Amino acid sequence: MSRTLEGLNLGSLELFCLTAEHESFSGAAAAAGLTPPAASRTIARLEERLGVRLFARTTRQVKLTEQGRAFYVQCRQALTQLAEAERMLNGTQTAASGTVRISLPTSYGHYRILPLLGEFRRLYPGVTLDVQLSNRSIDFIADGFDLSIRARPQPDSGLVVRPIEEAVLVIVAAPEYLAQRGTPQVPDDLENHELIEFVLPMSGQLVPWVFRHEGETRERLFAGPLRCAEDIIAPVTLARHGAGIAQTYRFMVEEDLRSGRLVELLPKYAGAWRPFSLVYPANRHMPQRVRVLVDFLIERLTRRNPRT
């Protein structure tokens, strides 16, 4: 017997959500074990039943209409709640297993997330972690990721964004560089120094330097002679070896500052920060293996005081 809800077949709703997430009848059909024509007919019957057009169709893909997107949000939330209720009754909540794919920025991945994953595996030995370190934006559906951590994620109604840290920025240089070139006292002095810049992967634009003074935060662009792309750890490596001055996250250079390998500059203009957030698709079925990782990371990372 097929399950219905106020005249709607739940299988049709599940297929509708799959079509929205794959933006393809063939992709949804493959996930549901149907043929593409059968999937297309099912969605057509659902649209007729509701009296609205859920998808705008082209020869290459299908996209949700405005009404379709609103319906998708409610459907996915309802199906997720039903699935979780069923799992609780079956007692499957206790054994998280399977693979979780997570995309991390290189800096936050190396210094914040990777050190935690050994503990997570000891707690949840049935969960396999597939970790990608990259500073490029991802498409959760096309790239097949469950979670992502990003700095300054773009607003998207289809994503959940959970802040985890306000990471303080710091300007640093090696003692040998400062011995040769002198120590800047105000931001304007940086114009006369070897500045190590970072290039944003998507736009190709330089990341602005950020200063905080007398309660105000200001950004400023320079034109330093050393530019790094893709790996944000590279400017720190250059600064450690006396190549110039870099602005980076304090968590990346804490040991260098304690040991004297690097020196903090312009402390009167310090205190600016950038947010990092845990990001995942909204209102879609979240497997238990993903949920336990989300809960684990939120608990561990938010233990720290903000702006650390």
Residue pairs with C-beta under 8 A, 6 or more apart in sequence:
2 9
2 10
2 11
3 9
3 10
3 11
4 10
5 13
7 49
8 46
8 49
10 79
10 82
11 42
12 42
12 43
12 45
12 46
13 46
13 75
13 78
13 79
14 32
14 79
15 28
15 32
15 34
15 39
15 42
15 43
16 43
16 46
16 54
16 71
16 72
16 75
17 72
17 75
17 76
17 79
17 284
18 27
18 28
18 31
18 32
19 25
19 27
19 28
19 39
19 43
19 55
19 62
20 55
20 64
20 68
20 69
20 72
21 28
21 141
21 281
21 284
22 28
22 31
22 141
23 61
23 62
23 63
23 141
24 61
24 62
25 36
25 39
25 40
25 43
25 62
26 36
26 39
28 39
29 35
29 36
29 38
29 39
32 39
34 42
43 54
43 55
46 54
47 53
47 54
47 55
50 71
52 65
52 67
52 68
52 71
53 65
53 67
53 68
54 64
54 65
54 67
54 68
54 71
55 62
55 63
55 64
55 65
55 68
56 62
56 63
56 64
56 65
64 72
69 157
72 283
73 157
73 282
73 283
74 283
76 282
76 283
76 284
76 285
77 283
79 285
80 283
80 284
80 285
80 286
83 285
87 93
87 288
92 288
93 288
95 126
95 288
96 124
96 126
96 127
96 288
96 289
96 291
96 292
97 126
97 127
97 289
98 126
98 127
98 128
98 287
98 289
99 127
99 128
99 129
99 130
99 289
100 127
100 128
100 129
100 130
100 146
100 147
100 289
100 290
100 293
101 130
101 132
101 144
101 145
101 146
101 147
102 113
102 129
102 130
102 131
102 132
102 145
102 146
102 147
102 148
102 149
102 293
103 132
103 134
103 138
103 143
103 145
103 147
103 148
103 149
104 113
104 114
104 131
104 132
104 133
104 134
104 148
104 149
105 133
105 134
105 135
105 149
105 150
105 151
105 232
105 276
106 133
106 134
106 135
106 231
106 232
106 233
107 232
107 233
107 248
107 249
107 252
108 149
108 151
108 167
108 276
109 131
109 133
109 149
110 133
110 233
111 249
111 251
111 252
112 165
112 251
112 276
112 301
113 131
113 149
113 297
114 131
116 296
116 297
116 300
117 129
117 131
119 300
120 127
120 129
120 293
120 296
121 127
121 129
123 292
123 296
124 289
124 292
124 293
124 296
126 289
127 289
127 292
127 293
129 293
132 145
135 201
135 230
135 231
135 232
136 201
136 202
137 150
137 154
137 202
138 145
138 148
140 146
140 148
140 159
140 280
140 281
141 281
146 280
146 287
146 290
147 278
147 279
147 280
147 290
147 293
147 294
148 278
148 279
148 280
149 164
149 276
149 277
149 278
149 279
150 276
150 277
150 279
151 167
151 274
151 275
151 276
151 277
152 274
152 275
153 159
153 161
153 277
153 279
157 282
158 281
158 282
159 279
159 280
159 281
159 282
160 279
160 280
160 281
160 282
161 277
161 278
161 279
162 277
162 278
162 279
162 294
162 298
163 275
163 276
163 277
164 276
164 277
164 278
164 297
164 298
164 301
164 302
165 275
165 276
165 301
165 302
165 304
165 306
165 308
166 273
166 274
166 275
166 276
166 306
166 307
167 249
167 250
167 251
167 273
167 274
167 275
167 276
167 307
167 308
168 249
168 250
168 270
168 271
168 272
168 273
168 307
168 308
169 210
169 247
169 248
169 249
169 250
169 270
169 272
169 273
169 274
170 247
170 248
170 249
170 250
170 253
170 257
170 264
170 270
171 209
171 245
171 246
171 247
171 264
171 265
171 266
171 269
171 270
172 236
172 239
172 245
172 246
172 247
172 248
172 253
172 256
172 257
172 262
172 263
172 264
172 265
173 239
173 244
173 245
173 246
173 262
173 263
173 265
174 239
174 240
174 241
174 242
174 261
174 262
174 263
175 260
175 263
176 242
177 194
177 239
177 242
177 243
177 244
177 245
178 263
181 193
181 194
183 263
183 265
184 190
184 192
184 193
184 245
184 265
184 266
185 266
186 266
186 269
187 209
187 211
187 220
187 266
187 269
190 209
190 222
190 245
191 222
193 244
193 245
194 224
194 225
194 226
194 243
194 244
194 245
195 209
195 222
195 223
195 224
195 225
195 226
195 244
195 245
195 246
196 224
196 226
196 227
196 228
196 235
196 238
196 239
196 243
196 244
196 245
196 246
197 206
197 207
197 222
197 223
197 224
197 226
197 227
197 228
197 235
198 206
198 207
198 227
198 228
198 229
198 232
198 234
198 235
199 205
199 206
199 207
199 227
199 228
199 229
200 206
200 207
201 229
201 230
206 221
206 222
206 223
206 227
208 219
208 220
208 221
209 219
209 220
209 221
209 222
209 247
210 217
210 218
210 219
210 220
210 247
210 272
210 274
211 217
211 218
211 219
211 220
211 266
211 269
211 272
212 218
212 269
212 270
212 271
212 272
213 268
213 269
217 272
224 244
225 244
226 235
226 238
226 243
226 244
228 234
228 235
228 238
232 248
233 252
235 246
235 248
236 246
236 248
236 252
236 253
236 256
238 244
238 246
239 245
239 246
239 248
239 262
240 256
240 261
240 262
245 265
249 274
250 257
250 308
251 308
253 262
255 261
256 262
257 263
257 264
264 270
271 307
273 307
278 294
278 297
278 298
278 301
280 286
280 290
280 294
286 294
